[in-house]
Amino acid sequence: MSYEQVILERLRTLPRDKQREVLDFVDFLAHKSSPNKQYKGMQGLWEKFNLDISEADIEDLRKEVWEPVLQKGQK
């Protein structure tokens, strides 16, 4: 008997809520085994949101965030 047959046989004996847990776990395993997409820089982090963020926008935000910190450190 194949793994698939054994799994299906045992799955059918479980209550519906436990079958859902099995499905969630299978989804987790599928996600875990899929290759991770490597993001390159800040632009890649926003890629899936379909936002138009330029390198200049990112640089402006970096300055906005870090200038007060650096100024405070110089006092």
Backbone as numpy.savetxt, mean C-alpha at the origin, in Angstrom:
# Nx Ny Nz CAx CAy CAz Cx Cy Cz
-5.31 -36.47 -4.13 -6.16 -35.30 -4.13 -5.26 -34.05 -4.13
-5.58 -33.06 -4.96 -4.76 -31.86 -5.05 -5.05 -30.90 -3.89
-4.14 -29.95 -3.69 -4.35 -28.93 -2.65 -5.67 -28.20 -2.88
-5.92 -27.86 -4.12 -7.15 -27.14 -4.45 -8.38 -27.93 -4.04
-8.39 -29.20 -4.31 -9.54 -30.04 -3.95 -9.69 -30.14 -2.44
-8.59 -30.31 -1.72 -8.64 -30.40 -0.26 -9.13 -29.08 0.33
-8.61 -27.98 -0.19 -9.03 -26.67 0.33 -10.51 -26.46 0.09
-10.99 -26.74 -1.12 -12.41 -26.57 -1.41 -13.28 -27.46 -0.53
-12.85 -28.69 -0.35 -13.60 -29.63 0.48 -13.72 -29.11 1.92
-12.64 -28.66 2.46 -12.64 -28.15 3.84 -13.36 -26.81 3.93
-13.20 -25.98 2.91 -13.86 -24.67 2.90 -15.38 -24.83 2.96
-15.89 -25.79 2.26 -17.34 -26.01 2.22 -17.91 -26.43 3.57
-17.07 -26.94 4.45 -17.56 -27.36 5.77 -17.63 -26.19 6.76
-17.01 -25.06 6.39 -16.96 -23.92 7.31 -18.22 -23.07 7.22
-18.57 -22.41 8.34 -19.68 -21.46 8.28 -19.31 -20.28 7.37
-20.32 -19.57 6.91 -20.11 -18.48 5.94 -19.12 -17.42 6.43
-19.19 -17.05 7.71 -18.28 -16.02 8.22 -16.82 -16.50 8.20
-16.63 -17.78 8.44 -15.27 -18.32 8.39 -14.78 -18.44 6.94
-15.68 -18.71 6.01 -15.31 -18.72 4.60 -14.84 -17.33 4.17
-15.50 -16.31 4.70 -15.08 -14.93 4.40 -13.67 -14.66 4.94
-13.37 -15.18 6.13 -12.03 -15.02 6.69 -10.99 -15.71 5.81
-11.34 -16.87 5.29 -10.42 -17.58 4.40 -10.18 -16.74 3.14
-11.24 -16.17 2.58 -11.10 -15.33 1.40 -10.21 -14.13 1.69
-10.43 -13.49 2.84 -9.58 -12.36 3.23 -8.12 -12.77 3.33
-7.87 -13.94 3.90 -6.51 -14.42 4.04 -5.88 -14.72 2.68
-6.66 -15.30 1.78 -6.15 -15.58 0.43 -5.81 -14.27 -0.27
-6.67 -13.26 -0.11 -6.38 -11.94 -0.69 -5.09 -11.37 -0.10
-4.91 -11.51 1.21 -3.69 -11.04 1.87 -2.47 -11.74 1.29
-2.53 -13.05 1.15 -1.40 -13.80 0.60 -1.10 -13.39 -0.84
-2.14 -13.16 -1.63 -1.94 -12.74 -3.01 -1.27 -11.37 -3.06
-1.72 -10.47 -2.19 -1.13 -9.13 -2.14 0.32 -9.20 -1.66
0.55 -10.02 -0.66 1.89 -10.16 -0.08 2.89 -10.72 -1.08
2.42 -11.60 -1.94 3.34 -12.25 -2.88 3.49 -11.47 -4.19
2.67 -10.43 -4.37 2.82 -9.65 -5.60 4.03 -8.72 -5.46
4.70 -8.45 -6.57 5.89 -7.59 -6.49 5.49 -6.18 -6.05
6.26 -5.64 -5.13 5.99 -4.29 -4.65 6.43 -3.28 -5.70
5.61 -2.29 -5.89 5.97 -1.23 -6.82 6.89 -0.27 -6.08
8.04 -0.07 -6.64 9.01 0.84 -6.04 8.72 2.26 -6.51
8.56 3.15 -5.55 8.32 4.55 -5.89 9.67 5.26 -5.99
9.78 6.13 -6.95 11.00 6.89 -7.13 10.70 8.34 -6.81
11.18 8.81 -5.68 10.98 10.20 -5.29 9.57 10.47 -4.83
9.34 11.71 -4.49 8.03 12.11 -3.98 6.95 12.01 -5.05
7.31 12.25 -6.30 6.33 12.19 -7.38 5.66 10.81 -7.43
6.45 9.77 -7.27 5.92 8.42 -7.32 4.94 8.10 -6.21
5.08 8.74 -5.07 4.17 8.49 -3.96 2.75 8.93 -4.28
2.61 9.96 -5.11 1.29 10.51 -5.44 0.75 9.95 -6.74
1.50 9.11 -7.41 1.14 8.62 -8.73 -0.25 7.99 -8.79
-0.59 7.19 -7.80 -1.87 6.49 -7.84 -3.07 7.40 -7.62
-2.84 8.65 -7.20 -3.94 9.59 -6.95 -4.24 10.46 -8.16
-3.50 10.27 -9.25 -3.70 11.04 -10.47 -3.65 12.55 -10.24
-2.71 12.99 -9.42 -2.53 14.41 -9.16 -1.40 14.93 -10.03
-1.49 16.17 -10.42 -0.44 16.78 -11.21 0.44 17.62 -10.29
1.49 16.99 -9.76 2.40 17.67 -8.84 3.77 17.70 -9.49
4.27 18.91 -9.68 5.56 19.05 -10.34 6.69 19.00 -9.30
7.89 18.86 -9.80 9.07 18.90 -8.91 9.16 20.26 -8.25
8.76 21.32 -8.96 8.77 22.67 -8.38 7.78 22.77 -7.22
6.61 22.14 -7.36 5.63 22.12 -6.27 6.21 21.44 -5.03
6.88 20.34 -5.26 7.47 19.59 -4.16 8.56 20.42 -3.48
9.38 21.07 -4.29 10.45 21.90 -3.74 9.87 23.06 -2.92
8.81 23.69 -3.43 8.15 24.77 -2.68 7.63 24.28 -1.33
7.03 23.09 -1.33 6.53 22.53 -0.07 7.65 22.21 0.90
8.75 21.70 0.37 9.90 21.41 1.24 10.39 22.69 1.92
10.51 23.77 1.14 10.95 25.05 1.70 9.95 25.55 2.75
8.68 25.44 2.44 7.64 25.90 3.36 7.71 25.15 4.69
7.97 23.88 4.62 8.01 23.06 5.83 9.32 23.26 6.59
10.45 23.27 5.89 11.74 23.28 6.56 12.27 24.66 6.95
11.89 25.71 6.25 12.41 27.04 6.59 12.14 27.43 8.05
10.91 27.27 8.56 10.68 27.62 9.96 11.53 26.78 10.92
11.71 25.54 10.60 12.51 24.65 11.45 13.96 25.12 11.47
14.50 25.41 10.28 15.89 25.84 10.20 16.10 27.20 10.84
15.13 28.10 10.67 15.23 29.43 11.28 15.19 29.32 12.79
14.33 28.46 13.30 14.23 28.27 14.75 15.53 27.69 15.30
16.18 26.82 14.55 17.43 26.22 14.98 18.60 27.19 14.99
18.50 28.28 14.23 19.58 29.26 14.16 19.50 30.28 15.28
18.39 30.35 15.97 18.22 31.33 17.06 18.96 30.90 18.30
